[in-house]
Amino acid sequence: MAHPISFLDVFAERPLAGNGLAVVDGADDLDERTMLAFAKETKLSETAFVQSPGAQGADYRNRIWDPHEELPFAGHPSLGTAVAVARWQGLTEASFVQETGAGLQPIEVRSEGARWRADMLQNEPEFGAEPDRDSVMGAVGLRASDGHPGLPPQIVSTGLPTLIAPVVEAEALARALPDYATIFEIVEPYGSIVIYLAWCDPERGTARARSFTRTPEMGEDAATGSAAAPLGAYLAERTGCERLVIRQGEEMGRPSVLEVEIADGRPRVGGGVIPVIDGTVELPR
């Protein structure tokens, strides 16, 4: 059966930047084996499948897959999917409530010409364990002294657990060299799929980040909305910073800009979304 499909760049200020995403519409008839196989086929960090909602109050269900498994929630697939749905419905501005494995997330989108803007209110933050700083820094090829002395590593979730790992100097980001086997050992017990290495300037409300996943196949992520919100919540809790602009993906040649604002205790994450390709795909039932 032919399914509409869109490829979009999320958290992007220009085409072929940000984090790439494929979105497949009308996916009620697809089984999990097919969705996983197609997620592997795209070779993107995530692929999203739009289905009819199952929860009251939701406009659609968003099934999000990386090349290994289904994820309960992710950031750039949520924003990109909302833009794809709006375009398929012929809308230039819309407010949706999406259903994911992490619950319901309100998302607002609007067209700004060739570029779209999308914003999502994520779940209230949950603050978890503080893994050993030396081990976390070592997993990304850094010295223990590169870890920020006043901002320890911590597991934070706004829908998907993330290991936040602040560094004391921005230049440490360029020196990072991930050991994926060690990253897996550290994050797996907490249900996290990334170490989010970040240099932060809370006074200016800015940060730079690199996101290292737990497998070499997935590697580094260009823009991680499910980690940007935990970082924003982490800094709000520890420093009082409630607005944050994060630059990510520059080391990969995929510059991304993620904006976080704390609204009534919940992080709102937004950024640019640029449609790149529209078409159809034949997928087996």
C-alpha positions in Angstrom: 0.0 0.0 0.0 1.2 3.5 -0.8 1.8 5.8 2.2 2.5 9.5 2.1 6.0 10.3 3.3 7.8 13.5 4.2 11.5 14.1 4.9 12.2 17.1 7.1 15.1 18.8 8.7 14.3 19.7 12.4 15.9 22.3 14.6 17.3 23.7 11.3 17.8 27.3 10.2 18.5 26.2 6.6 18.0 23.1 4.5 20.3 20.2 5.0 21.1 21.2 8.6 19.5 20.2 11.9 18.3 16.6 12.4 16.8 14.7 9.5 13.5 12.9 9.9 11.2 10.7 7.8 7.5 10.7 8.6 5.1 8.0 7.2 1.3 8.8 7.3 -1.6 6.4 7.5 0.4 3.8 9.3 -2.5 2.0 11.1 -2.0 -1.1 8.9 1.8 -1.4 9.5 3.1 -4.0 12.0 6.1 -3.4 14.2 8.4 -5.5 12.1 7.7 -3.4 9.1 8.1 -0.1 11.0 11.5 -1.2 12.4 12.6 -2.5 9.0 11.8 0.9 7.3 13.5 2.8 10.2 16.6 0.8 9.4 16.1 1.5 5.7 16.1 5.3 6.1 19.4 5.3 8.0 18.1 8.3 10.0 18.3 8.6 13.8 14.5 8.3 14.0 11.6 7.6 11.7 8.0 8.4 12.7 4.8 6.7 11.8 1.4 8.5 12.2 -1.5 6.4 13.3 -5.0 7.0 14.6 -5.1 8.1 18.2 -5.9 5.7 21.0 -6.0 8.2 23.9 -8.8 10.6 24.6 -7.8 14.2 23.6 -5.1 13.1 21.1 -5.2 14.2 17.5 -2.9 11.4 16.3 -0.6 8.7 17.6 3.1 9.1 16.8 5.1 5.8 16.7 8.8 6.7 16.9 11.5 4.2 15.9 15.3 4.4 15.8 17.2 1.7 13.8 17.1 -0.7 16.9 13.8 -0.2 18.7 10.7 1.8 19.3 11.2 4.8 21.5 8.5 6.0 24.0 9.2 9.6 23.1 11.7 11.8 21.2 12.0 15.5 20.5 12.8 16.2 16.8 10.4 13.4 15.6 7.6 15.0 17.6 8.1 18.5 16.1 8.8 17.2 12.6 5.7 14.9 12.6 3.4 17.8 13.7 4.6 19.9 10.7 4.2 16.9 8.3 0.6 16.4 9.6 -0.3 20.1 9.3 1.0 20.1 5.7 -0.9 16.9 4.8 -4.0 18.6 6.1 -3.4 21.8 4.1 -2.9 23.9 7.2 -0.5 26.8 7.7 -0.9 27.0 11.4 -2.2 24.3 13.9 -2.3 23.2 17.5 -2.1 19.4 18.0 -2.0 17.0 20.8 0.1 14.0 20.0 0.0 10.6 21.7 3.3 8.8 22.4 4.5 6.2 24.8 5.3 9.0 27.2 1.7 10.4 27.2 0.2 13.4 25.5 2.2 16.4 24.3 0.7 19.7 23.0 2.5 20.9 19.9 2.0 24.2 18.0 3.2 24.7 14.4 3.1 27.6 11.9 4.4 28.2 8.5 7.0 30.9 7.9 7.3 30.5 4.2 9.6 27.7 3.2 10.5 27.2 6.9 8.1 26.2 9.7 8.2 26.9 13.4 7.3 24.2 15.9 7.0 24.3 19.7 6.2 21.4 22.1 5.4 21.4 25.8 7.2 18.4 27.3 6.4 16.5 30.5 7.2 17.8 34.0 10.9 17.0 34.7 11.9 14.1 36.8 15.3 14.3 38.4 17.1 11.0 38.9 20.5 9.6 39.9 23.8 11.4 39.6 26.3 9.0 38.0 30.0 9.2 38.8 31.5 12.2 37.1 34.9 10.5 36.4 33.2 7.6 34.7 30.9 9.8 32.6 33.8 12.0 31.4 35.9 8.9 30.6 33.1 7.4 28.5 33.4 10.4 26.1 37.2 10.5 26.1 37.6 13.4 28.5 39.5 14.0 31.8 37.7 14.0 35.1 38.7 17.7 35.4 36.7 18.5 32.3 33.5 17.9 34.2 31.9 21.0 35.6 32.7 21.1 39.4 29.4 22.7 40.3 27.1 20.9 37.8 27.3 17.1 38.3 26.1 14.6 35.8 22.5 13.7 36.4 19.7 11.6 34.8 16.8 13.9 33.9 13.6 13.0 32.1 10.8 15.0 30.4 9.6 11.9 28.6 12.8 10.1 27.9 15.6 9.7 30.5 18.8 11.6 29.5 22.2 11.7 31.1 23.1 15.4 31.3 26.9 15.9 31.6 28.1 19.5 31.8 31.7 20.4 31.1 33.6 23.4 32.5 35.1 24.7 29.2 33.6 24.8 25.7 36.7 23.5 24.1 36.2 20.2 25.8 33.4 19.5 23.4 35.8 19.4 20.4 38.1 17.0 22.3 35.3 14.5 23.1 35.8 11.0 21.7 33.0 8.6 22.5 33.6 5.0 23.6 30.2 3.6 22.7 30.5 0.3 24.7 31.3 2.3 27.9 28.5 4.8 27.1 26.1 1.8 26.8 27.2 0.4 30.2 26.7 3.8 31.9 23.3 4.8 30.5 21.5 1.5 30.0 20.7 0.9 33.7 18.8 4.3 33.7 16.9 3.8 30.5 18.8 6.6 28.8 20.0 6.4 25.2 22.4 9.3 25.2 25.1 11.2 27.1 24.2 14.9 26.5 27.6 16.7 26.9 27.0 20.4 27.3 28.9 23.6 28.0 26.5 26.1 29.6 26.4 29.8 30.2 23.3 30.2 32.4 23.8 34.0 32.8 23.5 34.5 29.0 21.0 31.6 28.6 23.2 29.8 26.0 24.7 26.4 25.7 26.6 24.2 23.3 26.0 20.5 23.2 27.0 17.2 21.7 24.8 14.1 22.0 26.4 10.7 22.0 24.1 7.7 21.7 24.7 4.3 23.2 25.6 2.4 20.0 28.2 3.1 17.2 25.6 2.5 14.6 23.5 5.5 15.8 26.6 7.5 16.7 26.3 11.2 17.4 22.9 13.0 17.2 22.7 16.3 15.4 19.8 17.8 17.5 18.2 16.1 20.5 14.9 17.7 21.6 14.3 15.0 24.2 17.7 16.0 25.8 17.4 19.8 25.3 14.3 19.9 27.6 16.1 18.0 30.4 19.1 20.3 30.1 16.8 23.3 30.3 15.0 21.8 33.4 18.4 20.9 35.0 19.7 24.4 34.6 16.5 26.0 35.8 16.6 23.8 38.9 20.3 24.5 39.7 20.9 28.0 38.4 17.5 29.6 37.9 18.0 29.9 34.1 14.6 29.6 32.5 15.4 30.4 28.9 18.0 28.6 26.9 19.3 28.6 23.4 21.3 25.4 22.6 23.6 25.0 19.6 24.3 21.4 18.6 25.5 19.4 15.6 28.2 21.9 14.5 31.0 19.3 14.9 29.0 17.0 12.5 28.4 19.7 9.9 24.7 19.7 10.8 24.3 22.9 12.8 21.1 22.9 14.9 19.4 25.5 17.2 17.1 24.3 20.0 15.2 26.8 22.2 14.0 25.9 25.7 11.7 27.9 27.9 10.4 26.8 31.3 6.6 27.3 31.5 4.8 26.6 34.8 7.5 24.0 35.7 7.5 22.3 32.3 10.0 22.8 29.5 8.8 24.1 26.1 11.1 23.2 23.2 11.0 24.8 19.9 12.9 25.4 16.6 12.8 25.6 12.9 11.5 22.7 10.7 12.2 22.6 6.9 10.4 20.2 4.6 12.8 18.7 2.1 11.1 15.8 0.2 7.5 14.8 -0.2 6.4 11.5 -1.9 4.9 8.1 -1.3 6.4 4.8 -0.2 5.2 1.3 -0.8 5.3 -0.7 2.4 4.0 -4.3 3.0 1.2 -4.9 5.4 
